[in-house]
């Protein structure tokens, strides 16, 4: 039996919020794929795909350093207000399906 109060989110919405969450984590110091994976429980490939597509929503993410030892940084949030992400982090995590993220 399905819970009628449960909100079902569409894939584009989940993908959009996942990008916002990853950008936020990078901007707050959880800035490598292994750290994001550990913090969120997301799969490596999901994180990598989201990182590659941040530019699709005009968030400028820069890879710094060597491939294995480098890290990411957010150079520009584009049209996204970072404050929106900060103020709605709990909802964003709910949409993405993450029950708990590490303290950032």
KAJO-V888778 format. One record per residue. N is the residue number from 1. RES is the residue in one small letter. SS is DSSP state (hx for helix, st for strand, lp for the rest). PHI is phi in whole degrees, -180 to 180 (* if undefined). PSI is psi in whole degrees, 0 to 359 (* if undefined). Layout:
n,res,ss,phi,psi
N,RES,SS,PHI,PSI
N,RES,SS,PHI,PSI
//
This chain:
n,res,ss,phi,psi
1,x,lp,*,134
2,x,lp,-90,138
3,x,lp,-73,118
4,x,lp,-72,345
5,x,lp,-88,352
6,x,lp,-76,129
7,x,lp,-84,133
8,x,lp,-105,122
9,x,lp,-97,146
10,x,lp,-84,154
11,x,hx,-55,316
12,x,hx,-62,323
13,x,hx,-68,316
14,x,hx,-61,315
15,x,hx,-62,316
16,x,hx,-61,311
17,x,hx,-67,327
18,x,hx,-62,319
19,x,hx,-63,317
20,x,hx,-61,317
21,x,hx,-64,315
22,x,hx,-64,318
23,x,hx,-61,317
24,x,hx,-62,314
25,x,hx,-61,316
26,x,hx,-60,316
27,x,hx,-68,340
28,x,lp,-107,13
29,x,lp,104,350
30,x,lp,-90,79
31,x,lp,-119,23
32,x,lp,-130,158
33,x,hx,-59,313
34,x,hx,-60,321
35,x,hx,-66,317
36,x,hx,-65,318
37,x,hx,-60,314
38,x,hx,-65,322
39,x,hx,-74,327
40,x,hx,-113,337
41,x,lp,83,6
42,x,lp,-70,154
43,x,lp,-74,149
44,x,hx,-54,313
45,x,hx,-63,322
46,x,hx,-63,316
47,x,hx,-64,313
48,x,hx,-61,316
49,x,hx,-63,320
50,x,hx,-66,319
51,x,hx,-60,317
52,x,hx,-64,330
53,x,lp,-102,9
54,x,hx,-59,327
55,x,hx,-66,338
56,x,hx,-64,336
57,x,hx,-112,21
58,x,lp,65,25
59,x,lp,-92,124
60,x,st,-93,110
61,x,st,-112,130
62,x,st,-113,133
63,x,st,-87,128
64,x,st,-116,136
65,x,lp,83,188
66,x,lp,-71,158
67,x,lp,-56,312
68,x,lp,-83,332
69,x,lp,-113,4
70,x,lp,-83,184
71,x,st,-148,169
72,x,st,-108,155
73,x,st,-142,151
74,x,st,-95,116
75,x,st,-88,326
76,x,st,-155,131
77,x,lp,-83,357
78,x,lp,59,225
79,x,lp,-80,356
80,x,lp,-83,133
81,x,lp,-87,117
82,x,hx,-57,325
83,x,hx,-61,326
84,x,hx,-61,315
85,x,hx,-63,314
86,x,hx,-59,314
87,x,hx,-75,342
88,x,lp,-122,24
89,x,hx,-59,319
90,x,hx,-62,316
91,x,hx,-66,318
92,x,hx,-59,314
93,x,hx,-62,321
94,x,hx,-62,314
95,x,hx,-62,317
96,x,hx,-73,339
97,x,lp,92,25
98,x,lp,-104,121
99,x,lp,-77,327
100,x,lp,-154,133
101,x,lp,-112,156
102,x,lp,-64,159
103,x,lp,-65,129
104,x,lp,-119,*
//
